[in-house]
């Protein structure tokens, strides 16, 4: 039973609900500054993850190839359209929602390197402790995003639980194949994505985050191949 996965998704839902309520009473200048500060924190978290890389060459190749694939398939465009329709269907938002900011939240909750690392760990070992820790962070992150985006943030746990269940299942199936080096490179790849999200939230530089997602799938086989070649 993926207790950590369910707890993490529930934390995003309840954090979003609480943040939606708080957003109605918090002063506007605070709501404007909180996402920027969160962006700075994301950059710091990303740097901390990147320095753990086992083979940075594999990570860079995964990022470049993955982004090329994602951009060619227009993944961010289709993801944006999907969530725009989902939010409207659930009556959680309107036409004026900032979809770039919203998709940044989607990327962080559904496809963060630490999230996949923690979910794979639970799938392999059955230990949900890493995801429990992430759930606490995601609860407050959801509150911050919801203070600006409102109840629309509550739609994110729907695809999040599906994606993390798939990753959890992959962990169970690949338990005998995954190595510490592959985990370290996944963490580093996710760190680059987290940094990119931080730059985007802080309005420093924006890149299509969802287009980076294939890199998270490619990085571990690239890491295995690189380790084999170098070994």
GITALIN-V10988 format. One record per pair of residues at least 6 apart in sequence whose ideal C-beta (glycine too) atoms are under 6 Angstrom apart, sorted by sequence separation. I is the first residue (numbers start at 1). J is the second residue. D is the distance in whole Angstrom. If there is no record, write none. Layout:
# GITALIN-V10988
I/J/D ; I/J/D
This chain:
# GITALIN-V10988
53/59/5 ; 87/93/4 ; 122/128/5 ; 199/205/5 ; 200/206/5 ; 146/153/4 ; 145/153/5 ; 121/130/5 ; 122/131/6 ; 142/153/6 ; 196/207/6 ; 118/130/4 ; 197/209/6 ; 118/131/5 ; 196/209/6 ; 118/134/5 ; 80/99/5 ; 193/212/5 ; 80/103/6 ; 189/215/6 ; 189/216/6 ; 189/219/4 ; 186/219/5 ; 185/219/5 ; 186/220/6 ; 182/220/4 ; 185/223/4 ; 105/145/5 ; 182/223/5 ; 181/223/6 ; 182/224/6 ; 119/164/5 ; 123/168/4 ; 181/227/5 ; 102/149/6 ; 109/156/5 ; 124/171/5 ; 119/167/4 ; 123/171/2 ; 110/159/6 ; 119/168/5 ; 123/172/5 ; 106/156/6 ; 110/160/5 ; 109/160/5 ; 116/167/5 ; 120/171/4 ; 124/175/4 ; 110/163/5 ; 97/152/6 ; 92/151/4 ; 93/152/4 ; 92/152/5 ; 92/154/6 ; 92/155/6 ; 87/152/5 ; 90/155/6 ; 87/155/5 ; 86/155/5 ; 117/186/6 ; 117/187/5 ; 113/186/6 ; 113/187/5 ; 113/189/6 ; 114/190/6 ; 113/190/1 ; 112/190/6 ; 113/191/6 ; 108/197/5 ; 107/197/6 ; 104/197/5 ; 104/200/5 ; 12/109/5 ; 104/201/6 ; 107/209/4 ; 111/213/5 ; 38/144/5 ; 34/144/5 ; 31/147/5 ; 31/148/6 ; 4/122/5 ; 26/147/6 ; 8/131/5 ; 19/142/6 ; 4/128/3 ; 11/135/4 ; 15/139/4 ; 19/143/4 ; 23/147/4 ; 3/128/5 ; 18/143/6 ; 22/147/6 ; 8/134/6 ; 12/138/5 ; 16/142/4 ; 20/146/5 ; 59/185/5 ; 4/131/3 ; 8/135/4 ; 11/138/5 ; 15/142/3 ; 19/146/3 ; 54/181/4 ; 58/185/6 ; 62/189/6 ; 4/132/6 ; 7/135/5 ; 11/139/4 ; 15/143/5 ; 19/147/5 ; 59/188/5 ; 63/192/6 ; 12/142/5 ; 16/146/4 ; 20/150/5 ; 54/184/4 ; 55/185/6 ; 59/189/5 ; 20/151/5 ; 53/184/6 ; 54/185/5 ; 79/210/5 ; 52/184/5 ; 53/185/6 ; 76/208/4 ; 76/210/4 ; 52/187/5 ; 53/188/3 ; 75/210/5 ; 76/211/5 ; 52/188/6 ; 75/211/5 ; 16/153/4 ; 16/154/4 ; 49/187/5 ; 50/188/5 ; 49/188/6 ; 71/211/4 ; 13/154/6 ; 50/191/4 ; 70/211/3 ; 49/191/3 ; 70/213/6 ; 12/156/6 ; 13/157/5 ; 67/211/6 ; 70/214/5 ; 12/157/5 ; 46/191/4 ; 67/212/5 ; 69/214/5 ; 9/157/4 ; 46/194/4 ; 66/214/4 ; 45/194/5 ; 46/195/3 ; 66/215/3 ; 9/160/5 ; 9/161/4 ; 42/194/5 ; 43/195/5 ; 63/215/5 ; 66/218/5 ; 62/215/5 ; 42/197/5 ; 43/198/4 ; 42/198/3 ; 62/218/4 ; 62/219/4 ; 5/164/5 ; 39/198/4 ; 62/222/5 ; 61/222/5 ; 39/201/3 ; 5/168/6 ; 39/202/3 ; 58/222/4 ; 58/223/4 ; 2/168/5 ; 35/201/5 ; 36/202/5 ; 55/223/6 ; 58/226/4 ; 57/226/6 ; 55/226/5
